[in-house]
């Protein structure tokens, strides 16, 4: 990288005033949204995937300082057209907060901070600082949504490579068996950490070392593809090390250490190759029509515009907090009283046997039912997790709320799909999953469970996380509260689709009773 020494320029007298106004508004925003900012920092502290967030702000400040000579030539001018965008992003933060979506509230907070720059300093300044402002979004802990797909890809490649190497493999879901032992692809093996780290440093490297858009885009694409493929190779090599060493190597935490060493070598090689095509940074040219040393004063009209834009921006930042306070004080926080009926439809009664061995991994419900109903020889497990007065610690839709966690020692998810079902006169597409008991081989039919999952959000039925969040935000805005529930039905899979038929029979007979139970629970809380 060839850097040209910046020209020595004296900023216009206007800059300190505008910069001061910007700093005050940034501080105001961080004060108003301290909970969101502190939640973001908390994730940096506890998650190795997002530790890089601590260096993002210093890098952004350095990038701004690096452009100081160019900025000195640009007189700042407030741009009121940025204010509608600021209002829109503030509303997006409110929606995200209503349904406790960390990623949305944190993205909105960073977007609000970024939009204050064009609002107070103008578009020419924003164009110069465009990359620095965009890089600030890497501070947001975002990207774990890709983890399930990355885990599947890693398992697919590892199994394929093992079979190509002549090693027999028996696979179910993300777990597989080879002659020397059992292996599974868990969250730490997804490669999402490598991908996010590589993308962050790759984007910075491309900006600092290349001037052409094509080279920058190509290097960023490489920084995405390389860590994904490297993680596949890492997983394959770790399994092979374990297999060839009789599981004396690459076991336990060792495979994580080996993985980071391998990843570091791969990324170093990527940067070494990329540096061969580095382009020098263009020299900064002082405009001939500007003498930066000439005195300038802040005209009365410009001062009035600066004050006006600053005041409006401050009010727009405060608006979602006011709306949040009003909605919180109108939210129903009554205790949830939910009890399993002794009988649903005629013939379906609560089982007298011990409660079901399977419990979905849904965290902190306001109330829950986990029981079984029987009709003759048919038995169906019912789990209802009811949520009210949701917040960031207790919410229906969350990455922590799943049927089975990957580290569950008793159950494993081996297949998933969707099923079209008529649920209480509503045609819905619900989630269908097959669960396996802890024994990987030779289990009986009863060790396999078929599960159906569906959300109920204030009377609306959906299997979609996105739709459930959207319904929740809409009803909160309409003042209807956030009462929601997850419905999970389970039964023994059995041969030849017996489990599917059993669940369909249960839904046909009892769906209306379940919906009535949820509706009654909501009405009881409103009294």
Secondary structure as UniProt FT lines:
FT   HELIX           14..32
FT   HELIX           34..46
FT   HELIX           48..50
FT   TURN            51..52
FT   HELIX           53..66
FT   HELIX           68..71
FT   TURN            72..73
FT   TURN            80..81
FT   HELIX           82..98
FT   TURN            99..100
FT   HELIX           102..121
FT   HELIX           123..128
FT   HELIX           130..135
FT   HELIX           136..139
FT   HELIX           144..146
FT   HELIX           147..164
FT   TURN            165..166
FT   STRAND          170..172
FT   TURN            173..174
FT   STRAND          175..178
FT   TURN            179..180
FT   STRAND          181..184
FT   HELIX           187..189
FT   HELIX           192..209
FT   HELIX           213..244
FT   TURN            245..247
FT   TURN            252..253
FT   HELIX           254..274
FT   HELIX           275..277
FT   TURN            288..289
FT   TURN            292..293
FT   HELIX           300..329
FT   TURN            346..347
FT   STRAND          349..350
FT   STRAND          367..375
FT   TURN            376..377
FT   STRAND          378..387
FT   TURN            399..400
FT   TURN            406..407
FT   STRAND          412..423
FT   TURN            424..425
FT   STRAND          426..436
FT   HELIX           445..447
FT   STRAND          448..457
FT   TURN            458..459
FT   STRAND          460..462
FT   HELIX           465..477
FT   TURN            478..479
FT   STRAND          484..492
FT   TURN            496..497
FT   HELIX           498..526
//
